[in-house]
Amino acid sequence: MSGRETKPITPDEAGRLKSETKVIDLYFTPCEVSEERLKAYKTVVVVDVLRVGTTIPIALSNGAREVFPVTSIAVATSLAAQLGRDDILLCGEREGRLIDGFHIGNSPSDYTRERVRGRTLIFATTNGTPALVKAAGAPKVYLCGFINLPAVLGMMLNVDNQFPLAVLCAGKFNRFALEDAVCGGMLTKQIQERTDGQYEFNDGARSALMIAREFGNDIYTLLKNCDHGRYLIQIGMEDDLPRCAAQGVLPVAPVMKDGKLVKAE
């Protein structure tokens, strides 16, 4: 896929997003949609199964106070210096590995209660956190993986009007990631099943529904065989896969508020 963003939203597209039809658009990579277009949705759900959409919900469930997603190592270190607090942990990865000088990487098992309780986390990853930053201008932004999909769905269903909705897959290096597409397709299917009304899907959402039907029955096998999962195995992080494959075991829906992720109440 091209790294260029799509053109700014047109009047016709703006009218579609304001219609009475329940619009669900799914984007397989962040480069498919502009920040301006994302602002036109009432809700954006960022999906990053491997691993931000698993690790950050676990961190918040274990008592982390808040998580600042950032786009780069430089932004992370600058923000830490600006905040100037003793409770900050620098977190994240490059090429799947712990960043030199950071406190924690991106493995879910590292975010124990003893390590993160009461702490502010500044998170810089290759794919997930840039997608979160890109979506941050939307009225409501959630972070989702398999581990907390029912929690995200439940929070959305408690809102009177969450449409139009965008599901933004983090992908991998701005390329399609099968595991994110499956998770996004499963979320789309469950929203459709749990709410009434007429729906309009873009081609991404329609495709993700079909992909989820094909690959959503055995998530662990999916993660072992997808490109990113095989890479994590190659660099010695296979133990992360079962945690990322666990479905609906964590009742935490991270939501963006003032540029940081907190537990949705």
N, C-alpha and C positions, 0 to 999 in steps of 0.2 A: 504494500500500500504506500501511497505517496505520503511524504512528511508534511505536505502543505495542508493548511486548514481550509475548510470550505468557506465560501463567500459569506459576507454578513447576511443576517436574516432579512428576507424580503417581506413586503407588506402581505403577500399571499400566505407566506409561511406564518407570519405573526397572527393572521386571521385564523389559520388552522389551529394554532395553539390556544386560541381564545374561544374556540367553538365549544358546544355542549358535549360533543363526542369525547369520550375518554381516550386521550392520546397516550400511547406508550411507545417511545422511540428508544431503541437500543443501539449503542455505538460500540463496535468491537475494539476500537482504539481511540485514545484522546485526540489524535490528529484529525479525526473525521468531523469534529465539531468545534466551533469557536467558543470562546468564553462568552461573547455577546449572545450567541444562540442559547447557551446553557442558562443564562440569566432569565430567559423567557419561560422556562419550565417552573412549575410550582415546587417540584421535588426532583432532586437528582440523587440516585443511588450509585455510589462508586463501588465497583466489584473488583477485588484483588485477592483471589484465593491463596496464591503463593507469593507473599505471605502476609502482607499488611492487613488484609481483611480478616486474618486470623489472629495475628499478633496483637494488634491494637485493642480489639475487644477483650482479649485475655488480660492485657495490661490494665484496662479500666476495671475489669471485674476483680482484679487483685488489688485495687485501691489506688491506682495512679490517679492523681488529681485532674490532669488535663494533658492533652497531647497536641503539640504544634506540628502539623505537617509542613515541610518546606521542600523547596525544589532542588537544593544543592547542599554540599558540604559547607561551602562558604557562607550561605545564608544561615545554616544551622549554627555555626560558630559565632557569627555576627549577632544573631538573636540571643544566644546564651550570654554573650558579653553585654548586650544591651539590657537584658533582664537582671543580670548581676546577682543571681540568687544562689544560695547553697544547695537548694533542693533539686537542681536541674540535672537531668541525665541526657547526654547526647546519645542518640540511638539511630541505628540504620545499617545500610550495607551498600557496597558497590561490588557488582558482579557476584552477588550472593554472600559476600564475606564481610566480616566486621571491618569498619573503617578505622584506620590508624588514629589514635587519640580519642575515639569514642568509647563510651562506657559499655554499651550493649549492642549486639547485632540485630538480626531480624528473625531469630529463631523463637517460636512461641514459648518453648520450654524455659527460656532465659528470663521471662517476665513473671517471676514468682512474687508472691505477696511481700516476702522479706526484702526483695530488691526494689520494688516500685511503689509500695504503699506510701501515699502522701507526697509523691514526687511529681514534678513537672517534666514531661518528656518532650524533647525536640527531635523529630523523626525525619530523616532524610534517606529515601530509598530510590532505587532506579526507576520504578514504574508507578507504584501505588501513591506515594505522597505527591508527585507532580500532578497526577490525575485529581487528587483531592484539592490541591491549590487551584487548579483550573476550574473546578466546579464551585469554588467557595462563594462566588457571587450570587448563586441561586438562593431563593428564599429558604429552602430547606435542603440539607445535604446529609445523607446517611452513608455509613461505610458497612459493606456486607461481604461475608464469605459464607461458605457452607455452615460453618460453626454457629452462626447467629442469624441465619436467614429467617427463621420463624420470628425472632425478636424484632428484626427490622420490619417484617411484614405486619406484625402486631401493632407496632408504633404507627405505621402508615395508615392502617385501618382505623385507628382512633382519631385520625384527622378528618375533618369534614370534607375537604377537597384537596386531594394530593395530585390532581391532574391539571395540566399535562405533566407527564412523568418521563424523565430520561434515565435510562440505565447506562452508566458509563463504565465500560470494562477498561481496566488499566492496561491490559495487554502486556507485551514484552518488547521493549525497545520500539514502541509504536508499531508493533506487528500483532497480528491475531494470536490470541492465547486460548486454546481449546477449553481449559478449565474455567476461565472467566466467562466464556460464552455459555457453557453448560449452567453455571450458577445463575447468570443473568436470565437464561431461558427458563430455569426453574422458578425464579422469582416472578417473572412475567406471567407464567402459567398459574401460579398460586394467587396472584393479584386478580387475574381474570376470573378464577374460580370463586374467589371470596367476595367479590363486589359485583353489583348489578349495573346494567347499562350497556350502551353501544360502544364498542372499542374500535380504535383505529391504530394499527401498528405500522411502523416503517419496515422496510425490508430487513433491517438488522434484527428487529424483534421477531418477525416471522421466521427468519432463519434460525435464531437462537432457540425458538420453541421446538423446531425440528431437531436441532443439534442436541438439546436436552433430552428429548425422547430417545435418541440413539445412544447417548453416552451417560445418561444420568442414573442408571441402575446400579452401578458399582463405582462409587466415587474414588475409593482407594486405588483400584486398578486404573482408573482414569488418570489419577495423579502420578502413578508410577510410570505411565507410558506417554504422557504429554511431554512436549519439548522441555518446558521449564522443570517439570518433575524429574526428568532424566538428568538434567543439568545439576539439580540439587543432589541427586544421588552421586553423580560424578565427583562433586566437591565434598562429599562426606556428610551431607545433611539429610540423609534418608529418614532419620528419626523425626523430622518435621512433618513428613507426609501424613502419618496417621492423625496427627492433631488437626491438620488442615482438611482432612477428609471427614472428620467427625461432623455429623449433621445435626444441627439444632440443639446442641448440648449446652449452649451458653446464652442466657437470657439478657444479653447486653446489646443495645443498639447505639453505637457511637453516632453522635449528631454534631454538626459543625455549629459553633457559636463563637462569633468574634474571632474567626480565624483559628480556632482550636477545637479539637474533638473532646466531647465530654459524654457521659452516660445520659441517654435520653430518659427523662422521667415520665 
